[in-house]
């Protein structure tokens, strides 16, 4: 399924952020080892996700974390806004949009691909 380019807050993404958070993907089309139920914004090299409520990065085990976005575009907008609101760059704070889910038994978010690193 081809997805249109991201368009956070109804504005065109600047050239610096067009693909800054990884390739666009349709979570339903991914062959995942565990089913993803949302898009998350991960700070690379950490197990932290962007919380929808506070706009802060929280550990996946933090019970306050509300880290799943329903669409890629919503996660993209949140990541873009975090970069702008914090006056930082993607080089200083590398972010990725990743598939994730909430495990009801463990009562925590799960990073399907684990902790992604900035450098392979």
N, C-alpha and C positions, 0 to 999 in steps of 0.2 A: 504494500500500500504506500503510495507516494504521499508525503505530508507536505503542506505548504511551508515556506520558510517561517521561522519564528517572527512574531510581531508583538513584543511585549507592550502592554498599555496602549495598543493601537498605534505605536510609532515604529518607524523602520529601525531595525537594529543597525548600529553603526558597524563599519567594516571591521573594527577591532574585536567585536563580540559575535560576529556572525556564526562562527563555529567554535567559539571559545570553550564551550562546555561539553564538547563531544558531538558525535554524529547524532542527528535526529533519528529517533526510532519509535516504532509502534509497539508498545509493550505486549499487546495481544499477539503480535506476529513473531516474537522472539522465542526460540527454542530453549527455554530456561529449565534448569534442573529443578527449580521450585517456581511456582506461579507468582509472577509479580502482580501486585495489586495497586501499585502507584509509582510515580516518578519521584525521586528524591534528589536533593542537591547535596552532594558529598564534598567536604573539604578533603582534597587528596592527601594521602599519607596519614589519614586519621579515620577513626570510626565515628565521626561526627556528621550530623545532617542538619540542614537549615530547618529551624522550627518555623512553621507557618504562623504561629501566634506571636512570638516575640521577635522574630527576625534574627535570632542568635543561633549559633551552632551548638548543638547539644549532643552528647554521646548517645548512641543507639540504646543503651541501657537506662537512660534517664526517663523516668516515668512521666515527666512533663512533655516530652517530645511529641510533637504533632508534625511528623516529617514527610508525609505522603501528599503529593499533589496529584490531582486527577488527570491532568494532561501535561504533555511535554511543554506546551506553550506556557502554562502556569508556572512550571518549575523554571523554565528559561527566564520568565519575567522576574521571578523571585531572585534568581541568581544575579541577573543584570542589576536589579535594584540594590541588592546587597553590596555589589561592587561599587556602585555609584554612591549609595548612602554612607559607606565607610571610607570614601575617598581613597580607595586602593586600586590595585590593578590585578589582572588575572595572573600576571607573573608573580606577584607577591603572595597572592592567595589563590592558588589554582583550584578551581571548582569543576565538578563533573556532574552531569545529570545521569542518574543510574536507576535501574529498576530495583524496587525494594518491596517488602511486604511487612505487615504487622502480624506477629505470631501471638495469637490469643492465649495459648497455653503458657508461653514464657512471658507474656505481657511486655513485649519489646519489639522494636523494629529490627528487621533482618536485612543486611546487605547481601543480596544474592551473589554478587561477585566478590564479596569480602572487601577488605581495605585496598582500594586502588592506589597505586603509587604514581607520583608525578612522572617518574622516569621508568621505562620498562626494565 
